């Protein structure tokens, strides 16, 4: 059948075919409001998110509003460093030769890196002060310590087994290897909605897919994904195998199943579906185009080439269905704009022929090959990548046969069964939840694992205020680095976030401890010579394409909750409890021994830069004390963004949540030191500080409100603040601006806002089980006028003066009432802990635990069933409805552990 003859002709204004810039203004006739393929919609890989996308977590539900206030906060975040200091803990005892070597290596590395990364602005800086120069040099210099990823356990079979994967989470299906310059592959398709065509490629909410996500994924060699796009039903299956004749990393296959809902497709379109599969070489090596004529006698060679790490390779397509193939080849050094290349190629061809197909032309030395496969649904297509192959190799035909057709079907069925059995074995939830909840739990785990990505590039580190490079840049590059990490959301946050990653790893280490250590190791290798890790990792062109330029810079004075200690503490405790195999325990021990010096440096950074005015106190540095627009200056570094703190920031502040994170860190490092019998002097320092931070009397002295039993921050604060409109003279015009008005002078006091921060000592198990304070904490949790809802605990009490208040005109509430799963999980963990501790409140803690656990599971499952997505947070005012970023597959996946009743070992 000549499918091409049935393609509808283009009847829309032709100029709109090549529009690729997003417009936020009113649309005129024939204009595009986005990176649409023909009329409207998004698909271009170069789409930049609204400004909110790079705030501490972003504001997805209000992403169209300008965020001028966030820019001020970001600029102010680097102003101050801490004055107080507890005195640095001693480093591990090492030999003089080692110290000398590390010192020389550090100096040499700093010098080389500085010369390589800067544009010569240091000449001006030197004149103003060598201290500034040294600070900037250190901020972009790696910690002079053995790298985590150089450990033997991350080499050999382990490294090769993880070489290929679905490591491009920002696209609906994207495959790459864990190497800086990889072969990459992916899927696009043309969707149809309301008579208009849309190119799908990059995950984005504006595509309005009914659902997309992994229903099964083991993090290594198998995944199954379902996508529903306005009547088009797609499933993608990924399988990887290492067989005889395979090159490094093995072979992989993708199965695409397509079906259409007839009633939703126009008569002209029929059931024809246009899929695009591409392969590209980031290194720029040319790719040889194969045949584009489908063969009923066997597989079609689409492309072939050579790569340094896998030698020769070949890409094949096989299908038993009637199909037509068109193709195009491009030469390009950038890969983040592949959507644009396809849009423009199809659009240009459509202007000439009126048909939706690629032009069957290739540029010289093309390193990007794109294949359009037009099919009548239902249809099934198998695509096979063979590494280390050669067309005359006798094993090629056998390898293709194993990864296509009936043999692939059998392998996929087997892998699905293995996944389900492993899930049941690890999480053991069959007697705790029903079958519907079981499938949602599997999807939560799969989306987390399917959202693991590999990134490579250089973070951009902000220069000190007042300095710029000669070329005008206000940043200096970090060293080139790789990051293997889970991402919070494939559509809105497809990159690494430090404070999210600790929660991700609570799930992942239970599923695959080797993958978890690999991820944590990559993060720890990002420590600079001061012991600081950039909190948001925007590495490579694809990641950068999702973040507005003004939010890319990272500030070396800004911290982020060190949540990796949650997972690391579990690993150390797991060895004590003998819950790992001998091989796992040996590798974990080696990992912890190597990590020790890095964890110590990380802790030292917090201890010296985030300390308070008095010993044993801490606060998140970087709050804007000059703002006139914010109702309550945000604390982005805490991860809790707009959660209310002291109204007028200064160095008198004490933040109870940071104190608790420091307690977790000291206990974790102390536990590692004890287990590994590390340097006794350093161990004694951590033992002493752990005891100081655990002291219940001191905690209560600094942070407890005796009347209601809540823990509060302390600082220069007044409740008498509000936002009001002011008339502001702007040259010759008068405009209105919403500014803060302080009706009563602030004074040093506890900050009386009950919410998640008030429960941090409870979350960390720092309250003795017999204490009256524990009873008061349970009262706060169970009070429906404060935190309790039928869907989970609110982030801020209804009694707070800032409950659900906007922070600026364009800054709606975020952590001011919404239900967040990571904090609910931590509170649930504490309830579980206290329900097993002897004391007068054991029974009540158990009752609240059962109710909260049931509420959380029911609400997350209900939202997933109704919407097809996991959500960033949940609306406590609207029956627990999911809101924020959808397809939020990060810490909402803690649902798996809530179902399994598996909690971190925080409590001694």
C-alpha positions in Angstrom: 0.0 0.0 0.0 1.2 3.5 -0.8 0.8 5.1 2.6 2.3 8.4 1.4 -0.7 9.1 -0.8 -2.9 9.1 2.2 -1.0 11.8 4.0 -3.1 14.9 4.5 -1.8 18.0 2.7 -0.7 21.0 4.8 -3.4 23.8 4.9 -1.9 26.0 7.6 0.1 29.2 7.0 3.5 27.9 5.8 5.6 30.4 7.8 4.4 28.8 11.0 6.0 25.6 10.0 9.5 26.7 11.0 8.7 28.8 14.1 11.0 27.6 16.9 11.1 30.5 19.4 8.7 30.4 22.3 6.4 33.5 22.5 4.8 34.6 25.8 2.9 37.4 24.2 -0.6 37.4 22.6 -0.9 35.3 19.5 -1.7 36.8 16.2 -3.4 34.8 13.4 -1.0 32.2 12.1 1.6 32.7 14.9 2.9 29.9 17.1 2.8 30.2 20.9 5.6 27.7 21.5 7.9 25.4 19.7 5.1 23.8 17.8 5.5 21.5 14.8 2.7 23.1 12.8 0.5 25.3 14.9 0.8 25.2 18.7 2.4 23.0 21.3 5.9 22.1 22.4 8.5 19.8 21.1 11.7 21.6 20.5 14.6 20.5 22.6 15.8 24.0 22.9 12.8 25.2 24.8 13.7 27.2 27.8 11.6 26.9 30.9 10.1 29.9 32.5 12.2 31.6 35.1 10.7 29.7 38.0 12.2 26.4 36.7 15.5 27.0 38.5 14.5 28.3 41.8 15.2 25.9 44.7 12.6 23.6 43.3 10.7 25.7 40.9 7.0 26.7 40.9 5.5 24.5 38.1 1.9 25.4 38.6 2.7 29.1 38.2 5.5 28.9 35.7 4.1 31.6 33.4 4.5 34.4 36.0 7.7 36.4 36.1 10.1 35.9 39.0 11.9 39.1 39.5 12.0 38.5 43.3 13.7 35.1 42.8 16.5 36.8 40.9 17.1 39.2 43.7 17.2 36.3 46.2 19.7 34.4 44.0 21.9 37.5 43.7 21.8 38.0 47.4 22.5 34.4 48.3 26.3 34.8 48.0 26.6 38.0 50.1 27.5 36.6 53.5 29.6 33.8 55.0 29.3 32.7 58.6 31.2 34.5 61.4 30.9 31.8 64.0 33.0 28.7 64.1 33.2 25.7 66.3 36.8 25.1 65.3 37.6 22.7 62.5 37.8 19.1 63.4 41.2 17.5 62.9 41.9 15.8 59.6 42.7 12.1 59.5 46.3 11.3 60.5 48.3 10.8 57.3 52.0 10.6 56.7 54.1 13.7 56.0 54.9 12.4 52.6 51.1 12.1 51.8 50.4 15.5 53.1 53.1 17.1 51.1 52.0 15.3 48.0 48.4 16.3 48.5 49.4 19.9 49.1 51.5 20.1 46.0 48.9 18.3 43.9 46.2 20.7 45.2 48.3 23.8 44.4 49.2 22.5 41.0 45.6 21.5 40.2 44.3 24.9 41.3 46.8 26.7 39.2 46.2 24.7 36.1 42.5 24.8 36.5 42.5 28.5 37.1 44.6 29.3 34.0 42.5 27.0 31.9 39.1 28.2 33.1 39.5 32.0 33.5 39.8 34.8 31.0 42.5 36.8 32.8 40.3 38.8 35.2 42.5 37.7 38.2 45.0 40.5 37.4 42.4 43.1 38.6 41.5 40.9 41.6 45.1 40.5 42.7 45.4 44.2 43.1 42.4 44.2 45.4 43.3 41.3 47.5 45.0 37.9 47.2 42.3 36.5 49.5 39.6 36.9 46.9 41.8 35.2 44.3 42.5 32.2 46.6 38.8 31.9 47.4 37.8 31.9 43.8 40.5 29.4 42.9 39.4 27.0 45.7 35.8 27.2 44.6 36.6 25.6 41.2 39.3 23.2 42.4 38.5 19.5 43.2 39.1 18.2 46.7 42.6 16.8 46.8 41.5 13.3 47.8 41.2 9.9 46.1 38.1 9.9 43.8 35.2 7.7 44.7 34.7 6.5 41.1 38.3 5.3 40.9 37.5 2.5 43.3 38.0 -1.0 41.8 34.4 -1.9 42.5 33.2 0.7 40.0 35.4 -0.6 37.3 35.3 -3.8 35.2 32.1 -5.7 35.0 30.2 -3.1 37.1 31.1 -0.2 34.8 30.4 -2.2 31.6 27.0 -3.5 33.0 25.8 0.1 33.3 27.4 1.4 30.1 24.1 1.7 28.2 20.8 2.8 29.6 17.8 5.1 29.3 20.1 7.9 30.7 18.4 10.8 29.0 15.4 11.3 31.2 14.5 14.7 29.7 13.1 13.0 26.5 10.3 10.5 26.3 12.7 7.8 25.3 16.4 8.5 25.2 19.3 6.1 25.3 23.0 6.9 25.8 26.1 5.5 27.4 27.9 6.6 30.5 30.6 8.4 28.7 31.1 12.1 27.9 30.9 11.8 24.1 28.4 9.1 23.6 26.3 7.6 20.8 22.7 8.8 21.7 19.4 7.4 20.4 15.8 8.4 20.9 12.2 8.5 19.8 10.0 11.3 18.4 6.5 11.1 17.0 3.9 13.3 15.4 0.9 13.7 17.6 -2.5 15.0 16.5 -4.9 17.1 18.7 -7.8 19.2 17.5 -6.7 18.8 13.9 -3.3 20.2 14.6 0.1 18.3 14.5 2.7 18.3 17.2 6.2 16.9 17.3 6.8 15.0 20.6 10.3 14.5 21.9 11.2 16.4 25.0 9.1 15.7 28.1 7.0 18.7 28.9 3.6 19.3 30.5 2.4 21.5 27.7 2.2 18.3 25.5 -0.8 17.3 27.6 -0.1 13.6 27.4 -2.7 11.7 29.4 0.1 9.7 30.9 3.7 8.7 30.3 6.1 6.9 32.5 7.7 3.6 33.3 5.5 0.8 34.6 8.6 -1.4 35.0 12.3 -0.6 35.1 15.1 -2.4 36.9 17.7 0.4 36.5 20.0 -1.9 34.5 18.8 -3.7 31.5 15.0 -3.6 31.2 12.2 -1.1 31.2 8.7 -0.9 29.9 7.0 2.5 29.4 3.4 3.6 28.5 2.6 6.8 26.7 -0.9 8.1 25.8 -1.1 11.1 23.5 -4.6 12.1 22.6 -5.7 8.8 21.2 -2.3 7.5 20.3 -1.2 4.7 22.5 2.6 3.9 22.6 4.6 1.5 24.6 8.3 1.4 24.6 10.3 -1.5 25.9 14.1 -1.5 26.4 16.3 -4.5 26.7 20.0 -4.8 27.0 22.1 -8.0 26.7 25.8 -8.9 26.5 26.2 -12.0 24.2 28.8 -13.7 22.1 30.3 -11.3 19.7 29.0 -8.2 21.5 31.3 -5.2 21.9 31.8 -3.3 25.1 28.5 -2.7 26.9 26.6 -5.3 24.9 23.7 -4.9 22.5 20.3 -3.4 23.1 16.8 -3.4 21.6 13.8 -1.1 21.7 10.3 -2.4 20.9 7.7 0.2 19.9 4.1 -0.8 20.0 1.6 1.7 18.5 -2.1 1.8 18.5 -4.8 4.4 17.9 -8.2 5.1 19.2 -10.1 5.3 16.0 -12.7 7.8 17.2 -10.1 10.4 18.0 -8.4 10.3 14.6 -9.7 12.3 11.6 -10.8 10.5 8.5 -8.0 12.1 6.5 -5.3 10.9 8.9 -6.8 7.4 9.3 -4.7 5.4 11.6 -1.3 6.4 10.0 1.3 7.1 12.7 4.6 8.8 12.1 7.4 7.7 14.4 11.0 9.0 14.3 13.9 7.1 15.6 17.4 8.7 15.6 21.0 7.9 16.4 23.7 10.4 16.7 27.4 10.6 17.7 28.3 13.4 20.1 31.9 13.0 19.2 31.1 14.1 15.7 32.1 10.9 13.9 30.2 10.3 10.7 27.5 7.7 10.5 26.9 5.6 7.4 23.3 5.6 6.2 21.9 2.1 5.5 18.8 1.1 3.5 15.4 2.9 3.8 13.5 0.2 2.0 11.6 -2.1 4.4 12.1 -5.8 3.8 9.6 -8.5 4.5 12.4 -11.0 4.4 14.3 -9.8 7.4 15.8 -6.9 9.3 16.8 -3.6 7.6 20.2 -2.1 8.3 19.5 1.5 9.1 22.9 2.8 10.0 26.4 1.8 10.9 29.5 3.4 12.3 32.4 3.2 14.7 32.9 4.5 18.2 36.2 4.5 20.2 34.8 2.5 23.1 32.6 -0.1 21.3 34.4 -0.4 17.9 32.0 -1.0 15.0 28.3 -0.8 15.5 25.1 -1.4 13.5 21.5 -0.4 13.9 18.7 -2.5 12.5 14.9 -2.3 12.2 12.6 -5.2 11.9 8.8 -5.3 11.7 6.2 -7.7 10.3 3.8 -4.7 9.6 3.5 -2.6 6.5 5.5 0.5 6.9 7.3 3.2 5.0 10.7 4.7 5.9 12.0 8.2 5.2 15.3 9.6 6.5 17.5 12.6 6.9 21.1 13.1 7.9 22.7 16.1 9.6 26.1 17.3 10.6 26.0 19.1 14.0 28.1 19.5 17.1 25.1 20.1 19.3 22.4 17.6 20.3 20.0 19.5 22.4 18.2 20.9 19.3 17.3 17.7 17.5 13.6 18.5 17.7 14.4 21.7 15.7 16.3 19.8 13.0 13.3 17.4 12.5 10.7 20.1 12.6 12.5 22.2 10.0 13.3 19.3 7.7 9.8 18.0 7.7 8.4 21.5 7.4 10.6 22.4 4.4 9.7 19.1 2.7 6.0 19.7 3.5 6.1 23.1 1.8 7.5 21.5 -1.4 5.4 18.3 -1.4 2.6 18.7 1.1 3.5 15.5 2.8 4.7 14.9 6.4 7.9 13.1 5.8 11.7 13.6 5.9 13.3 14.6 2.6 15.5 11.5 2.2 18.6 13.6 2.0 21.8 13.6 4.1 24.5 16.2 4.6 28.1 15.3 4.1 29.8 13.5 7.0 26.5 13.4 8.9 26.8 12.4 12.5 23.0 12.5 13.1 20.7 10.0 11.4 16.9 10.3 11.7 14.5 7.7 10.4 10.8 8.4 10.0 8.7 5.2 10.2 5.1 5.7 8.9 2.8 2.8 9.9 -0.8 1.8 9.9 -1.7 1.0 13.5 -1.7 -1.3 15.3 1.9 -2.0 14.6 5.0 -3.2 16.2 8.6 -2.2 15.4 11.8 -3.7 16.8 15.0 -1.7 16.7 18.3 -3.4 17.5 21.7 -1.9 18.2 24.7 -4.2 17.9 28.0 -3.2 19.3 31.4 -4.6 18.1 29.6 -5.8 15.0 30.6 -6.2 11.4 28.1 -7.2 8.6 30.1 -10.3 7.8 30.3 -11.4 11.4 28.5 -14.8 11.5 26.9 -14.0 14.9 25.1 -10.9 13.7 22.1 -12.6 12.3 21.7 -14.7 15.5 22.1 -11.7 17.7 19.4 -9.8 15.7 17.1 -12.8 15.9 17.4 -12.9 19.7 16.6 -9.2 20.1 13.6 -9.1 17.7 10.3 -10.9 17.0 9.2 -13.8 19.1 12.5 -14.2 20.9 12.4 -10.6 22.0 8.8 -11.1 23.2 9.9 -14.0 25.3 12.9 -12.1 26.8 10.7 -9.1 27.7 8.1 -11.4 29.4 10.9 -13.0 31.3 12.4 -9.7 32.4 9.0 -8.4 33.5 8.4 -11.5 35.6 11.9 -11.1 37.1 11.2 -7.5 38.0 7.9 -8.3 39.7 9.4 -11.1 41.7 12.4 -9.0 42.8 10.1 -6.2 43.8 8.0 -8.6 45.9 11.1 -10.1 47.5 12.7 -6.8 48.4 9.8 -4.8 49.6 7.5 -7.6 50.8 4.3 -5.6 50.5 1.9 -8.4 49.5 0.2 -8.6 52.9 0.3 -4.8 53.5 -1.5 -3.4 50.5 -4.0 -4.4 47.8 -3.2 -5.4 44.2 -4.1 -1.9 42.8 -1.7 -0.3 45.3 1.0 -2.9 44.4 1.0 -1.8 40.7 1.3 1.8 41.7 4.2 1.1 44.0 6.0 -0.7 41.2 5.4 2.3 38.9 6.8 4.6 41.5 10.0 2.6 41.8 10.2 2.2 38.0 9.8 5.9 37.3 12.6 6.7 39.8 14.9 4.2 38.2 13.9 5.2 34.7 14.6 8.8 35.6 18.3 8.1 36.4 20.4 10.0 33.9 24.1 10.5 33.0 25.3 14.1 32.6 28.7 15.6 31.7 29.7 19.2 31.7 30.8 22.1 33.9 28.8 24.0 36.5 29.0 27.8 36.3 30.1 29.2 39.6 29.3 32.8 40.4 32.2 35.2 40.9 32.2 37.4 44.0 30.0 40.4 43.8 31.5 43.2 41.7 33.8 41.0 39.6 33.5 39.9 36.0 35.8 38.3 33.6 37.2 40.4 30.7 34.7 38.8 28.3 31.9 40.0 30.6 31.1 36.6 32.2 30.1 36.8 35.8 31.0 33.2 36.5 34.0 30.8 36.4 33.5 27.2 35.2 33.8 24.2 37.6 36.1 21.5 36.4 34.5 19.1 33.7 32.7 16.4 35.6 30.3 13.5 35.2 27.2 13.0 37.2 25.1 9.8 37.4 22.0 10.7 39.3 18.2 10.3 39.6 16.2 13.4 38.7 13.1 14.7 40.5 11.0 15.2 37.4 11.7 14.3 33.7 9.6 17.2 32.5 10.4 20.0 34.9 13.6 19.1 36.8 15.6 16.8 34.5 18.9 17.3 36.3 20.6 16.6 39.6 19.4 18.2 42.8 21.6 17.7 45.9 18.8 17.8 48.5 16.5 15.5 46.5 19.2 12.9 45.9 19.4 11.7 49.5 15.7 10.8 49.5 16.1 9.1 46.1 18.8 6.9 47.5 16.7 5.7 50.4 14.7 3.9 47.8 17.4 3.0 45.3 19.9 1.4 47.8 17.2 -1.1 48.9 16.7 -2.1 45.3 20.3 -2.1 44.0 23.0 -1.0 46.5 25.7 -1.0 43.8 23.8 1.5 41.7 23.2 3.6 44.8 26.8 3.7 45.8 27.7 4.6 42.2 25.3 7.6 42.3 26.5 8.7 45.7 30.1 8.3 44.6 29.5 10.6 41.7 28.0 13.3 43.9 30.9 13.1 46.4 33.4 13.5 43.6 31.9 16.9 43.0 33.3 18.2 46.3 35.6 21.2 45.8 38.7 21.9 47.9 36.5 23.8 50.5 34.2 20.8 50.9 31.3 22.4 49.0 29.0 20.7 46.4 27.0 22.8 44.0 23.4 22.2 44.9 21.9 22.1 41.4 23.8 20.3 38.7 23.2 21.8 35.2 25.7 19.8 33.2 25.7 19.7 29.4 23.7 21.4 26.6 20.6 19.3 27.1 20.4 20.2 30.8 21.2 23.9 30.1 18.4 24.0 27.5 15.8 23.6 30.3 17.1 26.4 32.6 16.9 30.2 32.1 20.4 31.7 32.0 19.9 33.9 35.0 19.3 30.8 37.2 22.3 28.8 36.0 24.9 30.2 38.4 25.8 28.4 41.6 27.0 30.3 44.6 29.8 28.7 46.7 28.4 30.3 49.9 25.1 28.5 49.5 24.5 25.1 51.2 21.7 22.5 50.8 20.5 19.9 53.2 23.1 17.1 53.3 20.5 14.4 52.8 23.0 11.9 51.3 23.8 11.2 54.9 20.4 9.5 55.2 21.4 6.8 52.8 25.0 6.6 53.9 23.9 6.1 57.5 21.6 3.3 56.3 24.5 1.6 54.5 26.7 1.8 57.6 23.9 0.5 59.9 23.1 -2.2 57.4 26.5 -3.7 57.8 26.2 -3.6 61.6 22.8 -5.4 61.2 24.3 -8.0 58.7 21.6 -7.3 56.2 23.9 -7.4 53.2 25.7 -10.3 51.6 29.4 -10.8 52.2 30.2 -9.3 48.8 28.0 -6.3 49.3 29.3 -5.7 52.8 32.9 -5.8 51.6 32.2 -3.3 48.9 30.1 -1.0 51.2 33.0 -1.0 53.7 35.5 -0.1 51.0 33.1 2.6 49.8 32.7 4.1 53.2 36.4 4.1 53.9 37.1 6.0 50.7 34.2 8.3 51.4 35.3 9.2 54.9 37.7 12.0 54.1 35.1 13.5 51.6 32.3 13.3 54.1 34.5 14.9 56.7 35.3 17.8 54.3 31.7 18.2 53.5 30.8 18.4 57.2 33.6 20.9 57.8 32.2 23.2 55.1 28.9 23.3 56.9 30.5 23.6 60.3 32.6 26.6 59.3 30.3 28.5 56.9 26.8 27.8 58.2 27.5 28.2 61.9 25.6 30.6 64.1 26.8 33.3 66.5 27.0 30.8 69.4 28.6 27.4 69.7 26.3 24.6 68.7 24.0 26.9 66.6 23.5 27.0 62.9 21.6 28.9 60.3 21.2 28.9 56.5 23.4 31.7 55.3 22.4 33.7 52.2 19.0 35.0 53.1 18.3 38.5 51.7 18.2 41.1 54.5 17.7 43.9 52.1 14.6 42.8 50.3 11.6 45.1 50.2 9.4 42.8 48.1 9.2 39.6 50.0 6.7 39.1 52.8 9.2 36.8 54.4 12.7 36.4 52.8 13.1 33.0 51.3 15.6 30.4 52.4 16.2 28.6 49.2 19.3 26.9 50.6 17.2 25.0 53.2 15.2 23.2 50.5 12.1 24.6 52.1 12.1 27.7 50.0 9.4 30.1 51.4 8.8 28.3 54.7 8.6 31.3 57.1 11.8 32.2 59.1 12.7 35.3 61.0 11.2 38.3 59.2 14.4 40.3 59.3 17.5 38.1 58.7 20.7 38.7 60.6 23.5 36.7 62.1 21.5 36.1 65.3 19.4 33.5 63.6 19.3 29.9 64.7 17.6 27.3 62.4 16.5 24.1 64.1 16.3 22.1 60.8 19.9 22.8 60.0 20.9 21.8 63.6 19.2 18.5 63.0 20.9 17.9 59.7 24.2 18.5 61.5 23.3 16.0 64.1 22.5 13.4 61.4 25.9 14.1 59.7 27.9 13.8 63.0 26.2 10.6 63.9 26.7 9.2 60.5 30.5 10.0 60.3 30.9 8.9 63.9 29.2 5.5 63.1 31.5 5.0 60.1 34.6 5.9 62.1 33.6 3.4 64.8 32.9 0.6 62.4 36.0 1.1 60.3 38.2 1.8 63.3 39.3 5.1 61.7 41.7 7.7 63.2 40.9 7.8 66.9 41.5 11.6 67.3 39.0 12.4 64.6 36.5 9.9 65.9 36.7 11.5 69.4 35.9 14.9 67.8 32.8 13.5 66.2 31.8 11.7 69.3 32.1 14.9 71.3 30.1 17.0 68.8 27.5 14.3 68.4 26.9 14.3 72.1 26.7 18.1 72.1 24.1 18.2 69.3 22.2 15.4 70.9 21.9 17.2 74.2 18.2 17.5 74.8 18.6 20.3 77.3 20.6 22.5 74.9 18.2 21.8 72.1 15.3 22.9 74.2 17.2 26.0 75.5 17.8 27.2 72.0 14.6 26.2 70.1 11.7 24.9 72.3 8.5 26.8 73.0 7.5 25.4 76.4 3.9 26.4 76.1 3.0 24.3 73.0 5.9 22.0 72.8 7.0 23.1 69.3 10.5 23.7 68.1 11.1 27.0 66.4 13.8 29.0 64.7 15.1 32.0 66.5 15.9 35.4 65.0 15.0 39.1 64.6 11.3 38.8 63.9 7.9 40.5 63.9 4.6 39.1 63.0 3.4 42.6 62.0 4.3 42.6 58.3 2.2 42.7 55.2 2.4 43.3 51.5 0.7 46.5 50.2 0.5 48.5 47.0 2.7 51.6 46.8 2.7 54.3 44.1 6.3 54.4 42.8 7.6 57.2 40.6 9.4 55.8 37.6 10.9 58.6 35.5 7.9 60.5 34.1 5.3 57.8 35.0 3.7 56.5 38.1 3.4 52.8 38.7 2.2 50.5 41.5 4.4 48.1 43.2 3.6 45.5 45.9 6.1 46.0 48.7 6.5 44.8 52.3 5.4 47.1 55.1 6.6 46.5 58.6 4.1 47.6 61.2 6.0 46.8 64.3 9.8 46.7 64.9 11.3 43.2 64.9 12.9 41.8 68.0 15.0 38.7 68.8 12.6 35.9 69.6 11.4 32.4 68.6 9.7 32.5 65.2 6.2 31.2 66.1 5.3 29.2 62.9 4.3 25.6 63.5 5.1 23.4 60.6 7.6 20.9 59.3 10.6 22.8 60.8 8.9 22.5 64.2 9.0 18.7 63.9 12.7 18.2 62.9 13.9 17.1 66.3 11.0 14.6 66.3 11.9 13.4 62.8 15.5 12.8 63.9 14.5 10.9 67.0 16.2 13.5 69.2 13.3 13.6 71.8 13.5 11.0 74.6 10.5 8.6 74.4 9.5 9.5 78.0 9.6 13.3 77.6 6.5 15.4 77.8 7.7 17.2 74.7 7.0 14.0 72.7 3.3 14.2 73.8 3.1 17.8 72.7 4.6 16.9 69.3 2.0 14.2 68.9 -0.6 16.9 69.7 0.7 19.2 67.0 0.7 16.4 64.4 -2.8 15.2 65.2 -4.4 18.7 65.4 -6.7 19.2 62.4 -6.6 22.9 63.0 -2.8 22.8 62.5 -1.1 20.1 60.6 -3.3 17.0 60.2 -5.4 16.3 57.1 -6.9 13.2 55.6 -4.2 13.3 52.9 -1.0 13.9 54.8 0.5 16.5 57.1 0.5 20.2 56.0 3.8 21.9 55.6 2.6 24.9 57.7 -0.1 25.1 60.3 -3.4 26.8 59.4 -2.8 29.0 62.5 0.3 30.5 61.0 0.0 34.2 60.0 1.7 33.2 56.7 -0.3 30.1 56.0 -1.0 30.1 52.2 0.1 33.7 51.8 1.9 34.8 48.7 5.5 35.9 49.2 5.4 38.5 46.4 3.0 39.5 43.8 4.3 36.8 41.5 5.3 34.2 44.2 2.4 32.0 45.3 2.8 29.8 48.5 5.0 26.7 48.1 6.0 25.3 51.5 3.2 27.3 53.2 0.6 24.6 53.6 1.0 22.0 50.8 1.6 18.4 51.6 5.1 17.2 50.7 5.9 13.5 50.7 9.6 13.6 51.7 8.7 15.4 55.0 5.7 13.2 55.6 7.9 10.2 55.1 10.4 11.5 57.7 7.6 12.2 60.2 6.1 8.7 59.5 9.5 7.2 60.2 9.6 8.9 63.6 6.1 7.8 64.5 7.2 4.2 63.6 10.3 4.6 65.8 8.4 5.9 68.8 5.7 3.3 68.4 8.4 0.7 69.1 10.1 2.6 72.0 9.0 1.9 75.6 7.3 5.0 77.0 4.0 6.5 77.9 3.3 7.6 74.3 4.1 4.4 72.5 0.5 3.5 71.8 -0.6 6.9 70.6 2.4 7.1 68.3 1.4 3.8 66.8 -2.2 4.9 66.2 -1.1 8.1 64.5 1.4 6.1 62.4 -1.3 3.7 61.1 -3.6 6.6 60.2 -1.0 8.8 58.5 0.5 5.8 56.6 -3.0 4.9 55.3 -3.8 8.5 54.4 -0.6 8.9 52.4 -0.9 5.7 50.5 -4.6 6.2 49.7 -4.1 9.8 48.4 -1.0 9.2 46.2 -2.6 6.1 44.7 -5.9 7.9 44.1 -4.1 10.8 42.3 -2.1 8.3 40.2 -5.2 6.4 39.2 -7.1 9.5 38.3 -4.4 11.5 36.5 -1.8 8.9 35.4 1.0 10.8 37.2 2.9 11.2 40.4 2.9 14.7 41.7 5.3 17.1 43.4 3.1 18.0 46.3 -0.6 17.8 47.2 -3.2 20.4 47.9 -4.4 20.2 51.5 -7.3 22.6 50.6 -8.6 20.6 47.6 -9.1 17.0 48.8 -5.4 16.2 48.5 -5.3 16.8 44.7 -1.8 16.6 43.2 -0.2 19.9 42.2 3.1 21.4 41.2 5.2 19.4 38.7 3.5 16.3 37.4 5.4 13.2 36.5 7.3 14.1 39.6 9.2 10.8 40.0 11.6 11.9 42.7 10.9 11.8 46.4 7.2 11.0 45.8 8.6 7.5 45.0 9.1 7.2 48.8 5.6 5.8 48.5 7.4 2.4 47.9 9.0 2.6 51.4 5.8 3.8 53.0 4.0 0.7 51.6 6.9 -1.5 52.7 7.2 0.1 56.1 10.9 0.6 55.5 12.5 3.6 57.2 16.0 5.1 57.7 18.1 4.2 60.7 18.2 7.7 62.2 17.6 6.7 65.8 20.1 5.4 68.2 
